[in-house]
């Protein structure tokens, strides 16, 4: 049981950008443990399928490359209601290509993702690795 209660995310849908990576998959497992449904998003369908199968029936996936302009907006329009969005993209993969190639540009790209998410009225959180520091 969580300190937040038995199922604090019951009936909550959480979109995880970067869902096929280690941080995204671990986050999805925690979301499911807290009663939520995890929707994994990423560029690699094979990895997404593998992680989704490992997580079980509360996990699903969609292929999306949010490094492309308008991709997140299109993704959010395509999916049913999303309650929360977690940004777990890798600095050495998609994150650096969102707005450029350096760390500052990657951070600005992540902020842009958050702004788009907030326009869709979803709560947003960001995970960071040592390669992409928190903003």
Secondary structure, DSSP 8 states (H G I E B T S, - for coil): -BTTBS-TTTT-EEEEETTTSHHHHHHHHHHHHTT-EEEEEES-HHHHHHHHHHH-TTEEEEE--TTSTTHHHHHHHHSS--SEEEE---IIIIIHHHH-SSHHHHHHHHHHHHHHHHHTT-EEEE---SSS---
